Amino acid sequence: MPAELSYEEWYNEYVKGSTKYKLQKVMKDKKISGKLIMGPKQLNLDNYTFDDEHINKERDHKVTKEEAVSFMKNAKFALSR
């Protein structure tokens, strides 16, 4: 902890100001369950299949397979349920 900061200043900047804290607050406020994983490990998507029927027709996400792969490759966090 930097000497020039009070505990409250440090907490507000480094804890409450952290991305993880903000994401956890959104999850709590929106009642989203699951364990937050920061910096998830990369998945091997070589054999990845894309279920357009479920993803776009049932759930109406309006994404292509290429977009879905890009989202997974560039994810900064994930949820484990």
mmCIF file of the N, C-alpha and C atoms, coordinates in Angstrom:
data_MODEL
# 
_entry.id   MODEL 
# 
loop_
_atom_site.group_PDB 
_atom_site.id 
_atom_site.type_symbol 
_atom_site.label_atom_id 
_atom_site.label_alt_id 
_atom_site.label_comp_id 
_atom_site.label_asym_id 
_atom_site.label_entity_id 
_atom_site.label_seq_id 
_atom_site.pdbx_PDB_ins_code 
_atom_site.Cartn_x 
_atom_site.Cartn_y 
_atom_site.Cartn_z 
_atom_site.occupancy 
_atom_site.B_iso_or_equiv 
_atom_site.pdbx_formal_charge 
_atom_site.auth_seq_id 
_atom_site.auth_comp_id 
_atom_site.auth_asym_id 
_atom_site.auth_atom_id 
_atom_site.pdbx_PDB_model_num 
ATOM 1   N N  . MET A 1 1  ? 0.846   -1.167  0.000   1.00 0.00 ? 1  MET A N  1 
ATOM 2   C CA . MET A 1 1  ? 0.000   0.000   0.000   1.00 0.00 ? 1  MET A CA 1 
ATOM 3   C C  . MET A 1 1  ? 0.896   1.237   0.000   1.00 0.00 ? 1  MET A C  1 
ATOM 4   N N  . PRO A 1 2  ? 0.694   2.147   -0.922  1.00 0.00 ? 2  PRO A N  1 
ATOM 5   C CA . PRO A 1 2  ? 1.506   3.367   -0.945  1.00 0.00 ? 2  PRO A CA 1 
ATOM 6   C C  . PRO A 1 2  ? 1.357   4.166   0.344   1.00 0.00 ? 2  PRO A C  1 
ATOM 7   N N  . ALA A 1 3  ? 2.459   4.642   0.873   1.00 0.00 ? 3  ALA A N  1 
ATOM 8   C CA . ALA A 1 3  ? 2.463   5.352   2.163   1.00 0.00 ? 3  ALA A CA 1 
ATOM 9   C C  . ALA A 1 3  ? 1.638   6.630   2.136   1.00 0.00 ? 3  ALA A C  1 
ATOM 10  N N  . GLU A 1 4  ? 1.555   7.274   0.978   1.00 0.00 ? 4  GLU A N  1 
ATOM 11  C CA . GLU A 1 4  ? 0.833   8.553   0.917   1.00 0.00 ? 4  GLU A CA 1 
ATOM 12  C C  . GLU A 1 4  ? -0.691  8.391   0.876   1.00 0.00 ? 4  GLU A C  1 
ATOM 13  N N  . LEU A 1 5  ? -1.192  7.149   0.758   1.00 0.00 ? 5  LEU A N  1 
ATOM 14  C CA . LEU A 1 5  ? -2.629  6.905   0.730   1.00 0.00 ? 5  LEU A CA 1 
ATOM 15  C C  . LEU A 1 5  ? -3.138  6.400   2.070   1.00 0.00 ? 5  LEU A C  1 
ATOM 16  N N  . SER A 1 6  ? -4.302  6.871   2.449   1.00 0.00 ? 6  SER A N  1 
ATOM 17  C CA . SER A 1 6  ? -4.957  6.297   3.625   1.00 0.00 ? 6  SER A CA 1 
ATOM 18  C C  . SER A 1 6  ? -5.518  4.945   3.202   1.00 0.00 ? 6  SER A C  1 
ATOM 19  N N  . TYR A 1 7  ? -5.901  4.136   4.179   1.00 0.00 ? 7  TYR A N  1 
ATOM 20  C CA . TYR A 1 7  ? -6.493  2.833   3.852   1.00 0.00 ? 7  TYR A CA 1 
ATOM 21  C C  . TYR A 1 7  ? -7.733  3.034   2.985   1.00 0.00 ? 7  TYR A C  1 
ATOM 22  N N  . GLU A 1 8  ? -8.582  3.984   3.337   1.00 0.00 ? 8  GLU A N  1 
ATOM 23  C CA . GLU A 1 8  ? -9.818  4.233   2.591   1.00 0.00 ? 8  GLU A CA 1 
ATOM 24  C C  . GLU A 1 8  ? -9.512  4.636   1.146   1.00 0.00 ? 8  GLU A C  1 
ATOM 25  N N  . GLU A 1 9  ? -8.511  5.490   0.950   1.00 0.00 ? 9  GLU A N  1 
ATOM 26  C CA . GLU A 1 9  ? -8.132  5.902   -0.407  1.00 0.00 ? 9  GLU A CA 1 
ATOM 27  C C  . GLU A 1 9  ? -7.604  4.707   -1.205  1.00 0.00 ? 9  GLU A C  1 
ATOM 28  N N  . TRP A 1 10 ? -6.762  3.909   -0.544  1.00 0.00 ? 10 TRP A N  1 
ATOM 29  C CA . TRP A 1 10 ? -6.215  2.709   -1.195  1.00 0.00 ? 10 TRP A CA 1 
ATOM 30  C C  . TRP A 1 10 ? -7.342  1.753   -1.574  1.00 0.00 ? 10 TRP A C  1 
ATOM 31  N N  . TYR A 1 11 ? -8.251  1.498   -0.627  1.00 0.00 ? 11 TYR A N  1 
ATOM 32  C CA . TYR A 1 11 ? -9.365  0.573   -0.867  1.00 0.00 ? 11 TYR A CA 1 
ATOM 33  C C  . TYR A 1 11 ? -10.232 1.058   -2.026  1.00 0.00 ? 11 TYR A C  1 
ATOM 34  N N  . ASN A 1 12 ? -10.568 2.326   -2.043  1.00 0.00 ? 12 ASN A N  1 
ATOM 35  C CA . ASN A 1 12 ? -11.409 2.874   -3.104  1.00 0.00 ? 12 ASN A CA 1 
ATOM 36  C C  . ASN A 1 12 ? -10.735 2.787   -4.467  1.00 0.00 ? 12 ASN A C  1 
ATOM 37  N N  . GLU A 1 13 ? -9.431  3.015   -4.502  1.00 0.00 ? 13 GLU A N  1 
ATOM 38  C CA . GLU A 1 13 ? -8.719  2.993   -5.780  1.00 0.00 ? 13 GLU A CA 1 
ATOM 39  C C  . GLU A 1 13 ? -8.402  1.592   -6.260  1.00 0.00 ? 13 GLU A C  1 
ATOM 40  N N  . TYR A 1 14 ? -7.846  0.743   -5.372  1.00 0.00 ? 14 TYR A N  1 
ATOM 41  C CA . TYR A 1 14 ? -7.336  -0.555  -5.798  1.00 0.00 ? 14 TYR A CA 1 
ATOM 42  C C  . TYR A 1 14 ? -8.316  -1.717  -5.631  1.00 0.00 ? 14 TYR A C  1 
ATOM 43  N N  . VAL A 1 15 ? -9.313  -1.567  -4.798  1.00 0.00 ? 15 VAL A N  1 
ATOM 44  C CA . VAL A 1 15 ? -10.297 -2.634  -4.622  1.00 0.00 ? 15 VAL A CA 1 
ATOM 45  C C  . VAL A 1 15 ? -11.594 -2.250  -5.321  1.00 0.00 ? 15 VAL A C  1 
ATOM 46  N N  . LYS A 1 16 ? -12.246 -1.197  -4.852  1.00 0.00 ? 16 LYS A N  1 
ATOM 47  C CA . LYS A 1 16 ? -13.517 -0.782  -5.445  1.00 0.00 ? 16 LYS A CA 1 
ATOM 48  C C  . LYS A 1 16 ? -13.349 -0.306  -6.884  1.00 0.00 ? 16 LYS A C  1 
ATOM 49  N N  . GLY A 1 17 ? -12.177 0.175   -7.214  1.00 0.00 ? 17 GLY A N  1 
ATOM 50  C CA . GLY A 1 17 ? -11.917 0.661   -8.570  1.00 0.00 ? 17 GLY A CA 1 
ATOM 51  C C  . GLY A 1 17 ? -11.482 -0.436  -9.529  1.00 0.00 ? 17 GLY A C  1 
ATOM 52  N N  . SER A 1 18 ? -11.292 -1.652  -9.019  1.00 0.00 ? 18 SER A N  1 
ATOM 53  C CA . SER A 1 18 ? -10.808 -2.737  -9.870  1.00 0.00 ? 18 SER A CA 1 
ATOM 54  C C  . SER A 1 18 ? -11.916 -3.264  -10.779 1.00 0.00 ? 18 SER A C  1 
ATOM 55  N N  . THR A 1 19 ? -11.519 -3.765  -11.915 1.00 0.00 ? 19 THR A N  1 
ATOM 56  C CA . THR A 1 19 ? -12.463 -4.351  -12.865 1.00 0.00 ? 19 THR A CA 1 
ATOM 57  C C  . THR A 1 19 ? -13.203 -5.521  -12.229 1.00 0.00 ? 19 THR A C  1 
ATOM 58  N N  . LYS A 1 20 ? -12.482 -6.341  -11.491 1.00 0.00 ? 20 LYS A N  1 
ATOM 59  C CA . LYS A 1 20 ? -13.108 -7.506  -10.864 1.00 0.00 ? 20 LYS A CA 1 
ATOM 60  C C  . LYS A 1 20 ? -14.206 -7.065  -9.894  1.00 0.00 ? 20 LYS A C  1 
ATOM 61  N N  . TYR A 1 21 ? -13.937 -6.080  -9.079  1.00 0.00 ? 21 TYR A N  1 
ATOM 62  C CA . TYR A 1 21 ? -14.925 -5.585  -8.112  1.00 0.00 ? 21 TYR A CA 1 
ATOM 63  C C  . TYR A 1 21 ? -16.152 -5.058  -8.852  1.00 0.00 ? 21 TYR A C  1 
ATOM 64  N N  . LYS A 1 22 ? -15.933 -4.289  -9.903  1.00 0.00 ? 22 LYS A N  1 
ATOM 65  C CA . LYS A 1 22 ? -17.047 -3.718  -10.666 1.00 0.00 ? 22 LYS A CA 1 
ATOM 66  C C  . LYS A 1 22 ? -17.895 -4.812  -11.315 1.00 0.00 ? 22 LYS A C  1 
ATOM 67  N N  . LEU A 1 23 ? -17.236 -5.835  -11.869 1.00 0.00 ? 23 LEU A N  1 
ATOM 68  C CA . LEU A 1 23 ? -17.970 -6.941  -12.477 1.00 0.00 ? 23 LEU A CA 1 
ATOM 69  C C  . LEU A 1 23 ? -18.775 -7.708  -11.429 1.00 0.00 ? 23 LEU A C  1 
ATOM 70  N N  . GLN A 1 24 ? -18.175 -7.939  -10.261 1.00 0.00 ? 24 GLN A N  1 
ATOM 71  C CA . GLN A 1 24 ? -18.887 -8.642  -9.200  1.00 0.00 ? 24 GLN A CA 1 
ATOM 72  C C  . GLN A 1 24 ? -20.109 -7.849  -8.743  1.00 0.00 ? 24 GLN A C  1 
ATOM 73  N N  . LYS A 1 25 ? -19.998 -6.538  -8.711  1.00 0.00 ? 25 LYS A N  1 
ATOM 74  C CA . LYS A 1 25 ? -21.131 -5.696  -8.324  1.00 0.00 ? 25 LYS A CA 1 
ATOM 75  C C  . LYS A 1 25 ? -22.249 -5.791  -9.361  1.00 0.00 ? 25 LYS A C  1 
ATOM 76  N N  . VAL A 1 26 ? -21.906 -5.746  -10.643 1.00 0.00 ? 26 VAL A N  1 
ATOM 77  C CA . VAL A 1 26 ? -22.915 -5.884  -11.698 1.00 0.00 ? 26 VAL A CA 1 
ATOM 78  C C  . VAL A 1 26 ? -23.594 -7.246  -11.589 1.00 0.00 ? 26 VAL A C  1 
ATOM 79  N N  . MET A 1 27 ? -22.802 -8.297  -11.380 1.00 0.00 ? 27 MET A N  1 
ATOM 80  C CA . MET A 1 27 ? -23.361 -9.636  -11.235 1.00 0.00 ? 27 MET A CA 1 
ATOM 81  C C  . MET A 1 27 ? -24.350 -9.681  -10.069 1.00 0.00 ? 27 MET A C  1 
ATOM 82  N N  . LYS A 1 28 ? -23.963 -9.100  -8.945  1.00 0.00 ? 28 LYS A N  1 
ATOM 83  C CA . LYS A 1 28 ? -24.837 -9.099  -7.769  1.00 0.00 ? 28 LYS A CA 1 
ATOM 84  C C  . LYS A 1 28 ? -26.105 -8.296  -8.039  1.00 0.00 ? 28 LYS A C  1 
ATOM 85  N N  . ASP A 1 29 ? -25.952 -7.100  -8.598  1.00 0.00 ? 29 ASP A N  1 
ATOM 86  C CA . ASP A 1 29 ? -27.097 -6.233  -8.872  1.00 0.00 ? 29 ASP A CA 1 
ATOM 87  C C  . ASP A 1 29 ? -28.078 -6.864  -9.854  1.00 0.00 ? 29 ASP A C  1 
ATOM 88  N N  . LYS A 1 30 ? -27.569 -7.603  -10.826 1.00 0.00 ? 30 LYS A N  1 
ATOM 89  C CA . LYS A 1 30 ? -28.416 -8.205  -11.850 1.00 0.00 ? 30 LYS A CA 1 
ATOM 90  C C  . LYS A 1 30 ? -28.759 -9.666  -11.536 1.00 0.00 ? 30 LYS A C  1 
ATOM 91  N N  . LYS A 1 31 ? -28.346 -10.110 -10.340 1.00 0.00 ? 31 LYS A N  1 
ATOM 92  C CA . LYS A 1 31 ? -28.621 -11.481 -9.883  1.00 0.00 ? 31 LYS A CA 1 
ATOM 93  C C  . LYS A 1 31 ? -28.098 -12.536 -10.871 1.00 0.00 ? 31 LYS A C  1 
ATOM 94  N N  . ILE A 1 32 ? -26.864 -12.312 -11.331 1.00 0.00 ? 32 ILE A N  1 
ATOM 95  C CA . ILE A 1 32 ? -26.198 -13.256 -12.231 1.00 0.00 ? 32 ILE A CA 1 
ATOM 96  C C  . ILE A 1 32 ? -25.357 -14.190 -11.367 1.00 0.00 ? 32 ILE A C  1 
ATOM 97  N N  . SER A 1 33 ? -25.664 -15.477 -11.431 1.00 0.00 ? 33 SER A N  1 
ATOM 98  C CA . SER A 1 33 ? -24.916 -16.430 -10.614 1.00 0.00 ? 33 SER A CA 1 
ATOM 99  C C  . SER A 1 33 ? -23.695 -16.928 -11.378 1.00 0.00 ? 33 SER A C  1 
ATOM 100 N N  . GLY A 1 34 ? -22.760 -17.467 -10.648 1.00 0.00 ? 34 GLY A N  1 
ATOM 101 C CA . GLY A 1 34 ? -21.570 -18.042 -11.241 1.00 0.00 ? 34 GLY A CA 1 
ATOM 102 C C  . GLY A 1 34 ? -20.311 -17.491 -10.608 1.00 0.00 ? 34 GLY A C  1 
ATOM 103 N N  . LYS A 1 35 ? -19.227 -18.195 -10.860 1.00 0.00 ? 35 LYS A N  1 
ATOM 104 C CA . LYS A 1 35 ? -17.921 -17.780 -10.342 1.00 0.00 ? 35 LYS A CA 1 
ATOM 105 C C  . LYS A 1 35 ? -17.224 -16.963 -11.424 1.00 0.00 ? 35 LYS A C  1 
ATOM 106 N N  . LEU A 1 36 ? -16.776 -15.777 -11.051 1.00 0.00 ? 36 LEU A N  1 
ATOM 107 C CA . LEU A 1 36 ? -16.092 -14.892 -11.987 1.00 0.00 ? 36 LEU A CA 1 
ATOM 108 C C  . LEU A 1 36 ? -14.648 -15.361 -12.160 1.00 0.00 ? 36 LEU A C  1 
ATOM 109 N N  . ILE A 1 37 ? -14.238 -15.526 -13.396 1.00 0.00 ? 37 ILE A N  1 
ATOM 110 C CA . ILE A 1 37 ? -12.870 -15.951 -13.716 1.00 0.00 ? 37 ILE A CA 1 
ATOM 111 C C  . ILE A 1 37 ? -12.230 -14.839 -14.537 1.00 0.00 ? 37 ILE A C  1 
ATOM 112 N N  . MET A 1 38 ? -11.231 -14.200 -13.960 1.00 0.00 ? 38 MET A N  1 
ATOM 113 C CA . MET A 1 38 ? -10.520 -13.136 -14.661 1.00 0.00 ? 38 MET A CA 1 
ATOM 114 C C  . MET A 1 38 ? -9.390  -13.750 -15.490 1.00 0.00 ? 38 MET A C  1 
ATOM 115 N N  . GLY A 1 39 ? -9.242  -13.281 -16.724 1.00 0.00 ? 39 GLY A N  1 
ATOM 116 C CA . GLY A 1 39 ? -8.179  -13.787 -17.603 1.00 0.00 ? 39 GLY A CA 1 
ATOM 117 C C  . GLY A 1 39 ? -8.287  -15.281 -17.833 1.00 0.00 ? 39 GLY A C  1 
ATOM 118 N N  . PRO A 1 40 ? -9.425  -15.754 -18.360 1.00 0.00 ? 40 PRO A N  1 
ATOM 119 C CA . PRO A 1 40 ? -9.596  -17.202 -18.540 1.00 0.00 ? 40 PRO A CA 1 
ATOM 120 C C  . PRO A 1 40 ? -8.561  -17.764 -19.507 1.00 0.00 ? 40 PRO A C  1 
ATOM 121 N N  . LYS A 1 41 ? -8.224  -19.044 -19.308 1.00 0.00 ? 41 LYS A N  1 
ATOM 122 C CA . LYS A 1 41 ? -7.261  -19.678 -20.210 1.00 0.00 ? 41 LYS A CA 1 
ATOM 123 C C  . LYS A 1 41 ? -7.896  -19.847 -21.581 1.00 0.00 ? 41 LYS A C  1 
ATOM 124 N N  . GLN A 1 42 ? -7.068  -19.811 -22.592 1.00 0.00 ? 42 GLN A N  1 
ATOM 125 C CA . GLN A 1 42 ? -7.538  -19.941 -23.964 1.00 0.00 ? 42 GLN A CA 1 
ATOM 126 C C  . GLN A 1 42 ? -8.027  -21.362 -24.227 1.00 0.00 ? 42 GLN A C  1 
ATOM 127 N N  . LEU A 1 43 ? -9.125  -21.454 -24.936 1.00 0.00 ? 43 LEU A N  1 
ATOM 128 C CA . LEU A 1 43 ? -9.677  -22.748 -25.313 1.00 0.00 ? 43 LEU A CA 1 
ATOM 129 C C  . LEU A 1 43 ? -9.155  -23.156 -26.678 1.00 0.00 ? 43 LEU A C  1 
ATOM 130 N N  . ASN A 1 44 ? -9.041  -24.454 -26.904 1.00 0.00 ? 44 ASN A N  1 
ATOM 131 C CA . ASN A 1 44 ? -8.724  -24.958 -28.229 1.00 0.00 ? 44 ASN A CA 1 
ATOM 132 C C  . ASN A 1 44 ? -10.038 -25.008 -29.005 1.00 0.00 ? 44 ASN A C  1 
ATOM 133 N N  . LEU A 1 45 ? -10.168 -24.140 -29.986 1.00 0.00 ? 45 LEU A N  1 
ATOM 134 C CA . LEU A 1 45 ? -11.414 -24.034 -30.726 1.00 0.00 ? 45 LEU A CA 1 
ATOM 135 C C  . LEU A 1 45 ? -11.356 -24.729 -32.087 1.00 0.00 ? 45 LEU A C  1 
ATOM 136 N N  . ASP A 1 46 ? -10.338 -25.585 -32.294 1.00 0.00 ? 46 ASP A N  1 
ATOM 137 C CA . ASP A 1 46 ? -10.176 -26.260 -33.583 1.00 0.00 ? 46 ASP A CA 1 
ATOM 138 C C  . ASP A 1 46 ? -11.399 -27.099 -33.955 1.00 0.00 ? 46 ASP A C  1 
ATOM 139 N N  . ASN A 1 47 ? -11.979 -27.776 -32.995 1.00 0.00 ? 47 ASN A N  1 
ATOM 140 C CA . ASN A 1 47 ? -13.123 -28.652 -33.266 1.00 0.00 ? 47 ASN A CA 1 
ATOM 141 C C  . ASN A 1 47 ? -14.437 -28.049 -32.786 1.00 0.00 ? 47 ASN A C  1 
ATOM 142 N N  . TYR A 1 48 ? -14.453 -26.748 -32.621 1.00 0.00 ? 48 TYR A N  1 
ATOM 143 C CA . TYR A 1 48 ? -15.632 -26.031 -32.141 1.00 0.00 ? 48 TYR A CA 1 
ATOM 144 C C  . TYR A 1 48 ? -16.752 -26.091 -33.179 1.00 0.00 ? 48 TYR A C  1 
ATOM 145 N N  . THR A 1 49 ? -17.944 -26.465 -32.728 1.00 0.00 ? 49 THR A N  1 
ATOM 146 C CA . THR A 1 49 ? -19.100 -26.444 -33.618 1.00 0.00 ? 49 THR A CA 1 
ATOM 147 C C  . THR A 1 49 ? -19.994 -25.278 -33.214 1.00 0.00 ? 49 THR A C  1 
ATOM 148 N N  . PHE A 1 50 ? -20.737 -24.782 -34.138 1.00 0.00 ? 50 PHE A N  1 
ATOM 149 C CA . PHE A 1 50 ? -21.584 -23.615 -33.914 1.00 0.00 ? 50 PHE A CA 1 
ATOM 150 C C  . PHE A 1 50 ? -23.030 -24.023 -34.125 1.00 0.00 ? 50 PHE A C  1 
ATOM 151 N N  . ASP A 1 51 ? -23.825 -23.969 -33.072 1.00 0.00 ? 51 ASP A N  1 
ATOM 152 C CA . ASP A 1 51 ? -25.230 -24.368 -33.126 1.00 0.00 ? 51 ASP A CA 1 
ATOM 153 C C  . ASP A 1 51 ? -26.095 -23.144 -33.428 1.00 0.00 ? 51 ASP A C  1 
ATOM 154 N N  . ASP A 1 52 ? -26.208 -22.817 -34.707 1.00 0.00 ? 52 ASP A N  1 
ATOM 155 C CA . ASP A 1 52 ? -26.974 -21.641 -35.128 1.00 0.00 ? 52 ASP A CA 1 
ATOM 156 C C  . ASP A 1 52 ? -28.432 -21.731 -34.683 1.00 0.00 ? 52 ASP A C  1 
ATOM 157 N N  . GLU A 1 53 ? -28.997 -22.909 -34.708 1.00 0.00 ? 53 GLU A N  1 
ATOM 158 C CA . GLU A 1 53 ? -30.392 -23.100 -34.295 1.00 0.00 ? 53 GLU A CA 1 
ATOM 159 C C  . GLU A 1 53 ? -30.601 -22.609 -32.862 1.00 0.00 ? 53 GLU A C  1 
ATOM 160 N N  . HIS A 1 54 ? -29.718 -23.025 -31.973 1.00 0.00 ? 54 HIS A N  1 
ATOM 161 C CA . HIS A 1 54 ? -29.836 -22.633 -30.559 1.00 0.00 ? 54 HIS A CA 1 
ATOM 162 C C  . HIS A 1 54 ? -29.409 -21.175 -30.333 1.00 0.00 ? 54 HIS A C  1 
ATOM 163 N N  . ILE A 1 55 ? -28.266 -20.804 -30.860 1.00 0.00 ? 55 ILE A N  1 
ATOM 164 C CA . ILE A 1 55 ? -27.689 -19.488 -30.572 1.00 0.00 ? 55 ILE A CA 1 
ATOM 165 C C  . ILE A 1 55 ? -28.480 -18.349 -31.208 1.00 0.00 ? 55 ILE A C  1 
ATOM 166 N N  . ASN A 1 56 ? -28.876 -18.517 -32.439 1.00 0.00 ? 56 ASN A N  1 
ATOM 167 C CA . ASN A 1 56 ? -29.531 -17.412 -33.139 1.00 0.00 ? 56 ASN A CA 1 
ATOM 168 C C  . ASN A 1 56 ? -31.049 -17.558 -33.265 1.00 0.00 ? 56 ASN A C  1 
ATOM 169 N N  . LYS A 1 57 ? -31.508 -18.748 -33.562 1.00 0.00 ? 57 LYS A N  1 
ATOM 170 C CA . LYS A 1 57 ? -32.946 -18.894 -33.756 1.00 0.00 ? 57 LYS A CA 1 
ATOM 171 C C  . LYS A 1 57 ? -33.693 -18.971 -32.426 1.00 0.00 ? 57 LYS A C  1 
ATOM 172 N N  . GLU A 1 58 ? -33.166 -19.734 -31.461 1.00 0.00 ? 58 GLU A N  1 
ATOM 173 C CA . GLU A 1 58 ? -33.834 -19.854 -30.155 1.00 0.00 ? 58 GLU A CA 1 
ATOM 174 C C  . GLU A 1 58 ? -33.512 -18.675 -29.241 1.00 0.00 ? 58 GLU A C  1 
ATOM 175 N N  . ARG A 1 59 ? -32.243 -18.272 -29.195 1.00 0.00 ? 59 ARG A N  1 
ATOM 176 C CA . ARG A 1 59 ? -31.812 -17.250 -28.236 1.00 0.00 ? 59 ARG A CA 1 
ATOM 177 C C  . ARG A 1 59 ? -31.677 -15.857 -28.850 1.00 0.00 ? 59 ARG A C  1 
ATOM 178 N N  . ASP A 1 60 ? -31.748 -15.772 -30.159 1.00 0.00 ? 60 ASP A N  1 
ATOM 179 C CA . ASP A 1 60 ? -31.731 -14.501 -30.887 1.00 0.00 ? 60 ASP A CA 1 
ATOM 180 C C  . ASP A 1 60 ? -30.505 -13.638 -30.580 1.00 0.00 ? 60 ASP A C  1 
ATOM 181 N N  . HIS A 1 61 ? -29.311 -14.264 -30.545 1.00 0.00 ? 61 HIS A N  1 
ATOM 182 C CA . HIS A 1 61 ? -28.080 -13.519 -30.266 1.00 0.00 ? 61 HIS A CA 1 
ATOM 183 C C  . HIS A 1 61 ? -27.545 -12.768 -31.489 1.00 0.00 ? 61 HIS A C  1 
ATOM 184 N N  . LYS A 1 62 ? -27.915 -13.215 -32.672 1.00 0.00 ? 62 LYS A N  1 
ATOM 185 C CA . LYS A 1 62 ? -27.494 -12.557 -33.909 1.00 0.00 ? 62 LYS A CA 1 
ATOM 186 C C  . LYS A 1 62 ? -25.973 -12.460 -34.047 1.00 0.00 ? 62 LYS A C  1 
ATOM 187 N N  . VAL A 1 63 ? -25.299 -13.592 -33.892 1.00 0.00 ? 63 VAL A N  1 
ATOM 188 C CA . VAL A 1 63 ? -23.844 -13.638 -34.059 1.00 0.00 ? 63 VAL A CA 1 
ATOM 189 C C  . VAL A 1 63 ? -23.474 -14.725 -35.059 1.00 0.00 ? 63 VAL A C  1 
ATOM 190 N N  . THR A 1 64 ? -22.360 -14.518 -35.714 1.00 0.00 ? 64 THR A N  1 
ATOM 191 C CA . THR A 1 64 ? -21.827 -15.531 -36.621 1.00 0.00 ? 64 THR A CA 1 
ATOM 192 C C  . THR A 1 64 ? -20.861 -16.417 -35.848 1.00 0.00 ? 64 THR A C  1 
ATOM 193 N N  . LYS A 1 65 ? -20.484 -17.528 -36.456 1.00 0.00 ? 65 LYS A N  1 
ATOM 194 C CA . LYS A 1 65 ? -19.495 -18.398 -35.825 1.00 0.00 ? 65 LYS A CA 1 
ATOM 195 C C  . LYS A 1 65 ? -18.185 -17.633 -35.639 1.00 0.00 ? 65 LYS A C  1 
ATOM 196 N N  . GLU A 1 66 ? -17.803 -16.844 -36.623 1.00 0.00 ? 66 GLU A N  1 
ATOM 197 C CA . GLU A 1 66 ? -16.555 -16.082 -36.541 1.00 0.00 ? 66 GLU A CA 1 
ATOM 198 C C  . GLU A 1 66 ? -16.587 -15.095 -35.374 1.00 0.00 ? 66 GLU A C  1 
ATOM 199 N N  . GLU A 1 67 ? -17.730 -14.445 -35.180 1.00 0.00 ? 67 GLU A N  1 
ATOM 200 C CA . GLU A 1 67 ? -17.860 -13.509 -34.048 1.00 0.00 ? 67 GLU A CA 1 
ATOM 201 C C  . GLU A 1 67 ? -17.783 -14.251 -32.717 1.00 0.00 ? 67 GLU A C  1 
ATOM 202 N N  . ALA A 1 68 ? -18.453 -15.379 -32.633 1.00 0.00 ? 68 ALA A N  1 
ATOM 203 C CA . ALA A 1 68 ? -18.440 -16.166 -31.394 1.00 0.00 ? 68 ALA A CA 1 
ATOM 204 C C  . ALA A 1 68 ? -17.020 -16.616 -31.052 1.00 0.00 ? 68 ALA A C  1 
ATOM 205 N N  . VAL A 1 69 ? -16.283 -17.076 -32.042 1.00 0.00 ? 69 VAL A N  1 
ATOM 206 C CA . VAL A 1 69 ? -14.895 -17.501 -31.823 1.00 0.00 ? 69 VAL A CA 1 
ATOM 207 C C  . VAL A 1 69 ? -14.056 -16.310 -31.374 1.00 0.00 ? 69 VAL A C  1 
ATOM 208 N N  . SER A 1 70 ? -14.248 -15.164 -31.999 1.00 0.00 ? 70 SER A N  1 
ATOM 209 C CA . SER A 1 70 ? -13.514 -13.957 -31.624 1.00 0.00 ? 70 SER A CA 1 
ATOM 210 C C  . SER A 1 70 ? -13.818 -13.552 -30.179 1.00 0.00 ? 70 SER A C  1 
ATOM 211 N N  . PHE A 1 71 ? -15.089 -13.617 -29.794 1.00 0.00 ? 71 PHE A N  1 
ATOM 212 C CA . PHE A 1 71 ? -15.467 -13.291 -28.415 1.00 0.00 ? 71 PHE A CA 1 
ATOM 213 C C  . PHE A 1 71 ? -14.722 -14.189 -27.431 1.00 0.00 ? 71 PHE A C  1 
ATOM 214 N N  . MET A 1 72 ? -14.670 -15.495 -27.737 1.00 0.00 ? 72 MET A N  1 
ATOM 215 C CA . MET A 1 72 ? -14.012 -16.437 -26.829 1.00 0.00 ? 72 MET A CA 1 
ATOM 216 C C  . MET A 1 72 ? -12.501 -16.233 -26.790 1.00 0.00 ? 72 MET A C  1 
ATOM 217 N N  . LYS A 1 73 ? -11.905 -15.953 -27.936 1.00 0.00 ? 73 LYS A N  1 
ATOM 218 C CA . LYS A 1 73 ? -10.458 -15.751 -27.992 1.00 0.00 ? 73 LYS A CA 1 
ATOM 219 C C  . LYS A 1 73 ? -10.028 -14.464 -27.286 1.00 0.00 ? 73 LYS A C  1 
ATOM 220 N N  . ASN A 1 74 ? -10.891 -13.465 -27.263 1.00 0.00 ? 74 ASN A N  1 
ATOM 221 C CA . ASN A 1 74 ? -10.547 -12.159 -26.703 1.00 0.00 ? 74 ASN A CA 1 
ATOM 222 C C  . ASN A 1 74 ? -11.174 -11.885 -25.345 1.00 0.00 ? 74 ASN A C  1 
ATOM 223 N N  . ALA A 1 75 ? -11.754 -12.896 -24.731 1.00 0.00 ? 75 ALA A N  1 
ATOM 224 C CA . ALA A 1 75 ? -12.443 -12.715 -23.443 1.00 0.00 ? 75 ALA A CA 1 
ATOM 225 C C  . ALA A 1 75 ? -11.476 -12.272 -22.348 1.00 0.00 ? 75 ALA A C  1 
ATOM 226 N N  . LYS A 1 76 ? -11.876 -11.262 -21.619 1.00 0.00 ? 76 LYS A N  1 
ATOM 227 C CA . LYS A 1 76 ? -11.099 -10.762 -20.468 1.00 0.00 ? 76 LYS A CA 1 
ATOM 228 C C  . LYS A 1 76 ? -11.560 -11.430 -19.174 1.00 0.00 ? 76 LYS A C  1 
ATOM 229 N N  . PHE A 1 77 ? -12.788 -11.970 -19.197 1.00 0.00 ? 77 PHE A N  1 
ATOM 230 C CA . PHE A 1 77 ? -13.312 -12.700 -18.053 1.00 0.00 ? 77 PHE A CA 1 
ATOM 231 C C  . PHE A 1 77 ? -14.323 -13.723 -18.539 1.00 0.00 ? 77 PHE A C  1 
ATOM 232 N N  . ALA A 1 78 ? -14.656 -14.655 -17.663 1.00 0.00 ? 78 ALA A N  1 
ATOM 233 C CA . ALA A 1 78 ? -15.645 -15.687 -17.964 1.00 0.00 ? 78 ALA A CA 1 
ATOM 234 C C  . ALA A 1 78 ? -16.426 -15.985 -16.683 1.00 0.00 ? 78 ALA A C  1 
ATOM 235 N N  . LEU A 1 79 ? -17.527 -16.679 -16.831 1.00 0.00 ? 79 LEU A N  1 
ATOM 236 C CA . LEU A 1 79 ? -18.314 -17.123 -15.693 1.00 0.00 ? 79 LEU A CA 1 
ATOM 237 C C  . LEU A 1 79 ? -18.368 -18.635 -15.700 1.00 0.00 ? 79 LEU A C  1 
ATOM 238 N N  . SER A 1 80 ? -18.158 -19.224 -14.553 1.00 0.00 ? 80 SER A N  1 
ATOM 239 C CA . SER A 1 80 ? -18.300 -20.668 -14.395 1.00 0.00 ? 80 SER A CA 1 
ATOM 240 C C  . SER A 1 80 ? -19.588 -20.895 -13.629 1.00 0.00 ? 80 SER A C  1 
ATOM 241 N N  . ARG A 1 81 ? -20.462 -21.691 -14.191 1.00 0.00 ? 81 ARG A N  1 
ATOM 242 C CA . ARG A 1 81 ? -21.741 -21.951 -13.518 1.00 0.00 ? 81 ARG A CA 1 
ATOM 243 C C  . ARG A 1 81 ? -21.880 -23.399 -13.188 1.00 0.00 ? 81 ARG A C  1 
# 
